[in-house]
Amino acid sequence: MSHNTIEINRAMDRFDGHHSVWLFGYGSLIYKADFPYLERRPASIAGWTRRFWQGSHDHRGTPEAPGRVATIVPAAGAICHGMAYLVTPEEFTHLDHREKNGYLRLAIDIRFDGGGTEEGLVYIARHDNAAYLGEAPELEIARHIARAQGPSGPNAEYLLRLAQALRDMGHVDEHVFAIEDYLAGLDDGGLPRPA
Ligand code: SIN
């Protein structure tokens, strides 16, 4: 599959005719909501786990030196915590552009932390997309993140902001926190030092 998923996502008609749609965010969509929303609620999806296995050519890296960002992979019994946003369908023009580097919209059951479930959408970067990097030891992922940067800024910032947002919501993600720990132990840590 090509890197750019805009056309495939635009053709998805699962929620056509709906006045609003729930979107589940598990990566930068947790801490960077650069779109208007009607409502925002902490939530989770069952049977998925967050992994820094997706390459980023357009936000936290470049085509020549991709960064590493989050996707979700199936995992029996796992719960992936994140943030759900109720948005109008027009927002998907911006969201499809933002998530264009390999992410596909997938219909999914979203469970709200306060109770209740709604079917909504999540953007997932599957293993068959051209930007996928796949599994690697967490130390190697930390080293990769420490040296990558792209138009949206240092790759380390993505990881650190996500880890902090999860912590603020009271969640532990062992994969994310392990990478964060390794990053802290590296010489440069991936973020520019103050002058
Ligand atoms: C998400 O946050 O739900 C998708 C991945 C990303 O944009 O970081």
Boltz pocket constraint, residues with backbone or C-beta under 6 A from the ligand:
constraints:
  - pocket:
      binder: B
      contacts: [[A, 24], [A, 25], [A, 26], [A, 27], [A, 28], [A, 29], [A, 30], [A, 69], [A, 70], [A, 71], [A, 98], [A, 99], [A, 123]]
      max_distance: 6.0
